[in-house]
Amino acid sequence: MNQTSYYTHSAFIQYLQLVFVPCLALLGICGNIICAIVFNTKPLRRLRSSSFLFLLAASDVLFSLDLLPGWINTSFVRSLYSGANLICKIQTYISFVASFLHIWMVLAFTAERFFAVNFPLKHMSKCTPRISHIIILIITMPVIVFYIYPSFFASEVDMYGQCREKESHVHYLNHINIVDTIMTMFLPFIFVSIANILIIKKLFYSNTFRQHVFENGSSYQCRRTSYWTPYHTQLVKKSETNRPPVEKSIASIHRKQHGNDSTRQHILAELRLTKMLLAISLTCLSLNFPSYSLRLIVFYEQTQDDFKQTQNYSTFALYRDVLLHYMSYLSYSINIFIYILCGANFRRALKRIFFPKKKTFQID
């Protein structure tokens, strides 16, 4: 019995397709729209990772929307793709682009956090919103062009009403599949895994990290957070020259304490942000790694005898494939819960959206 026959006669798979997929899609659409709105608010736009997180939420919305045509075709309208090849092509294109942006946005903010934890002074001066926007353009523009061919020129609706690749393009698609596997699995997963290990190691020594910034960054942080103009600074210097020695010493002590407090708050905020983004990246790795490992297995089996694979496709293999794929889909929907659990600033911004009368907002 082949895979299609198993899929048709499996009540459990049909139940998952009928109930779990729309719930997952609805959660992903609503949750990620809320996340995109929150990260676009003024308090969170100042975060260097907000641009990556906004695009991550936007791509996850597209991916969640992309699940709906397949759900409708499988559960209700079996001939949805028949006579509507454009739906098949658009769905394939969105799936490619959204899944690529999902993992690469995770990679981007993981790299930003790695830089912030290990090189805090350079991170404060070099990592600007403009740099984040340039990185986003460098990532998105080639992807938008690269997936046009496999989506719009090498896909079609087969005789069973399923969206499939054209047999005449299989040779070229195999090469594209190799590139896609490297770019969406090998490179991001290796880098994110190594970066997360190094970030976790650094967080275990967070006292050393704070001490390093206190010793080297207090004066810089004081200048960075100061809102005084040069004219005001000159007036303060003139007034200090006319002060008695006792008042001068007291004023210098207050300034030093203010600088240390502001630096301490900044470092604590950076550490909390790092922990939240670390939770996002680790969740992405844990939910996608089994599915990507299965993709490697399937890619290897494709080099074997296709007829033998079809005959030996078992019920266990079907359940394994479906469950692992649905587990990877979960990574596109649950980020909002991680933000709420781990992000105090996110929670405060969320409250400001739903309860706008409350004017207070504190930096975490």
ZAMARGU-4260 file (C-alpha; in steps of 0.2 Angstrom, whole numbers, plus 5000, padded with zeros to 4 digits):
<rodrens>
0) 5000/5000/5000 | 5007/5017/4995 | 5008/5033/5005 | 4992/5041/4997 | 4982/5025/5001
5) 4988/5025/5019 | 4984/5044/5021 | 4966/5041/5014 | 4962/5027/5026 | 4970/5033/5042
10) 4957/5041/5053 | 4970/5048/5065 | 4979/5057/5051 | 4962/5064/5044 | 4958/5070/5062
15) 4975/5079/5063 | 4972/5087/5046 | 4954/5092/5050 | 4957/5099/5067 | 4975/5102/5071
20) 4980/5111/5055 | 4967/5125/5056 | 4970/5127/5074 | 4988/5129/5071 | 4985/5141/5057
25) 4973/5151/5066 | 4985/5153/5081 | 4999/5157/5070 | 4990/5170/5060 | 4982/5179/5075
30) 4997/5177/5087 | 5010/5183/5074 | 5000/5198/5069 | 4999/5203/5087 | 5018/5200/5088
35) 5021/5211/5073 | 5010/5225/5080 | 5019/5224/5097 | 5037/5225/5089 | 5031/5240/5078
40) 5027/5250/5094 | 5038/5264/5099 | 5045/5257/5115 | 5051/5240/5106 | 5057/5248/5090
45) 5072/5254/5099 | 5078/5236/5102 | 5091/5231/5089 | 5082/5214/5087 | 5065/5221/5084
50) 5067/5222/5065 | 5072/5204/5064 | 5057/5199/5076 | 5045/5209/5066 | 5050/5201/5049
55) 5050/5184/5058 | 5032/5187/5064 | 5027/5193/5046 | 5034/5177/5038 | 5026/5166/5051
60) 5009/5174/5046 | 5012/5170/5028 | 5017/5152/5032 | 5001/5150/5043 | 4990/5157/5029
65) 4999/5145/5017 | 4993/5130/5027 | 4975/5134/5023 | 4973/5129/5005 | 4981/5112/5008
70) 4969/5109/5023 | 4954/5114/5012 | 4960/5103/4998 | 4962/5088/5009 | 4947/5090/5020
75) 4934/5097/5010 | 4937/5101/4992 | 4947/5088/4984 | 4948/5097/4967 | 4954/5114/4974
80) 4970/5114/4964 | 4961/5107/4948 | 4959/5121/4936 | 4968/5133/4948 | 4987/5130/4945
85) 4990/5148/4951 | 4985/5143/4969 | 4997/5128/4969 | 5011/5139/4962 | 5008/5154/4975
90) 5007/5141/4989 | 5023/5133/4984 | 5032/5150/4983 | 5026/5156/5000 | 5030/5140/5008
95) 5048/5141/5002 | 5051/5160/5006 | 5042/5160/5023 | 5051/5144/5029 | 5068/5152/5023
100) 5065/5168/5031 | 5059/5160/5047 | 5075/5151/5050 | 5086/5165/5044 | 5078/5178/5055
105) 5081/5166/5070 | 5099/5166/5064 | 5100/5185/5062 | 5094/5189/5079 | 5105/5175/5087
110) 5120/5182/5078 | 5115/5199/5085 | 5114/5192/5103 | 5130/5183/5101 | 5138/5200/5096
115) 5130/5209/5110 | 5135/5196/5124 | 5153/5194/5118 | 5157/5212/5112 | 5145/5224/5121
120) 5154/5240/5118 | 5155/5237/5099 | 5137/5231/5099 | 5131/5247/5107 | 5140/5258/5094
125) 5140/5247/5078 | 5123/5238/5078 | 5111/5251/5073 | 5093/5249/5066 | 5101/5254/5049
130) 5113/5240/5049 | 5098/5228/5054 | 5088/5234/5039 | 5103/5232/5027 | 5105/5214/5033
135) 5087/5210/5031 | 5088/5217/5012 | 5103/5206/5010 | 5094/5190/5016 | 5077/5193/5008
140) 5081/5200/4990 | 5090/5184/4984 | 5077/5173/4992 | 5063/5181/4983 | 5071/5179/4966
145) 5079/5161/4969 | 5062/5152/4973 | 5053/5159/4958 | 5059/5145/4946 | 5054/5130/4957
150) 5037/5138/4962 | 5031/5145/4946 | 5040/5135/4932 | 5043/5118/4939 | 5027/5114/4949
155) 5010/5108/4943 | 4994/5099/4948 | 4995/5081/4945 | 4981/5069/4940 | 4976/5066/4958
160) 4973/5085/4961 | 4989/5087/4971 | 5002/5100/4970 | 5018/5092/4963 | 5034/5096/4954
165) 5035/5093/4935 | 5043/5077/4930 | 5053/5086/4916 | 5061/5097/4929 | 5066/5084/4942
170) 5084/5084/4938 | 5085/5103/4940 | 5075/5103/4956 | 5087/5090/4964 | 5101/5103/4962
175) 5089/5116/4969 | 5084/5105/4983 | 5103/5102/4988 | 5105/5121/4989 | 5089/5124/4998
180) 5094/5110/5011 | 5111/5118/5014 | 5104/5136/5015 | 5089/5132/5026 | 5096/5118/5036
185) 5115/5115/5037 | 5122/5132/5038 | 5108/5140/5050 | 5107/5125/5061 | 5126/5124/5063
190) 5128/5142/5066 | 5113/5144/5078 | 5118/5129/5088 | 5136/5135/5090 | 5131/5153/5094
195) 5118/5147/5107 | 5131/5136/5116 | 5143/5151/5117 | 5129/5162/5123 | 5123/5150/5136
200) 5141/5148/5142 | 5143/5167/5143 | 5127/5169/5153 | 5133/5157/5165 | 5147/5169/5168
205) 5136/5184/5168 | 5144/5192/5183 | 5160/5193/5173 | 5151/5200/5159 | 5143/5214/5169
210) 5159/5218/5178 | 5168/5219/5161 | 5155/5232/5155 | 5155/5241/5171 | 5174/5244/5170
215) 5174/5248/5152 | 5158/5255/5147 | 5151/5266/5162 | 5157/5282/5154 | 5152/5277/5137
220) 5135/5272/5143 | 5133/5288/5153 | 5136/5298/5137 | 5125/5287/5127 | 5110/5289/5139
225) 5113/5307/5142 | 5100/5319/5135 | 5110/5335/5139 | 5116/5347/5125 | 5134/5354/5124
230) 5127/5370/5129 | 5120/5363/5145 | 5136/5354/5148 | 5146/5370/5148 | 5133/5378/5160
235) 5135/5364/5172 | 5154/5365/5171 | 5154/5384/5175 | 5142/5381/5189 | 5153/5367/5196
240) 5168/5379/5196 | 5159/5391/5208 | 5153/5377/5220 | 5161/5374/5236 | 5173/5358/5237
245) 5160/5349/5248 | 5146/5351/5235 | 5158/5346/5221 | 5162/5330/5229 | 5144/5326/5233
250) 5139/5330/5215 | 5152/5319/5208 | 5147/5305/5219 | 5129/5307/5213 | 5134/5307/5195
255) 5144/5292/5197 | 5130/5282/5205 | 5118/5288/5192 | 5130/5281/5178 | 5132/5265/5187
260) 5113/5263/5189 | 5110/5267/5171 | 5123/5255/5166 | 5116/5241/5177 | 5099/5243/5170
265) 5105/5243/5153 | 5115/5227/5156 | 5100/5218/5165 | 5089/5223/5150 | 5102/5216/5138
270) 5103/5199/5148 | 5084/5198/5149 | 5082/5201/5130 | 5096/5188/5127 | 5087/5175/5137
275) 5071/5178/5128 | 5079/5177/5111 | 5088/5162/5117 | 5072/5153/5121 | 5065/5157/5104
280) 5080/5150/5095 | 5081/5135/5105 | 5063/5131/5102 | 5065/5133/5084 | 5080/5121/5084
285) 5071/5108/5095 | 5055/5108/5084 | 5063/5109/5067 | 5078/5097/5069 | 5068/5081/5069
290) 5059/5086/5053 | 5075/5092/5045 | 5083/5076/5050 | 5069/5066/5041 | 5072/5077/5026
295) 5090/5071/5025 | 5084/5053/5027 | 5071/5055/5013 | 5084/5064/5002 | 5096/5049/5004
300) 5082/5037/5000 | 5078/5046/4984 | 5095/5040/4978 | 5089/5022/4980 | 5076/5012/4970
305) 5060/5022/4970 | 5049/5007/4967 | 5056/4998/4982 | 5053/5014/4993 | 5035/5014/4987
310) 5032/4996/4991 | 5040/4997/5008 | 5032/5013/5014 | 5024/5008/5031 | 5011/5014/5043
315) 5025/5019/5055 | 5034/5029/5042 | 5018/5038/5037 | 5014/5043/5056 | 5032/5048/5059
320) 5032/5059/5043 | 5016/5068/5047 | 5019/5070/5066 | 5037/5077/5063 | 5030/5089/5050
325) 5016/5095/5061 | 5029/5098/5075 | 5039/5109/5064 | 5024/5119/5059 | 5021/5122/5078
330) 5037/5133/5078 | 5028/5145/5067 | 5014/5148/5079 | 5020/5147/5097 | 5032/5162/5098
335) 5019/5173/5106 | 5019/5162/5121 | 5037/5163/5123 | 5037/5182/5121 | 5024/5183/5135
340) 5033/5171/5146 | 5050/5178/5144 | 5048/5196/5139 | 5043/5209/5152 | 5044/5223/5139
345) 5033/5213/5127 | 5020/5211/5140 | 5020/5229/5145 | 5019/5234/5126 | 5005/5222/5124
350) 4996/5229/5139 | 4998/5247/5132 | 4989/5241/5116 | 4974/5233/5124 | 4974/5245/5139
355) 4979/5262/5131 | 4973/5272/5146 | 4988/5266/5156 | 5002/5278/5152 | 5016/5271/5163
360) 5030/5261/5154 | 5046/5255/5162 | 5061/5249/5153 | 5065/5231/5159
</rodrens>
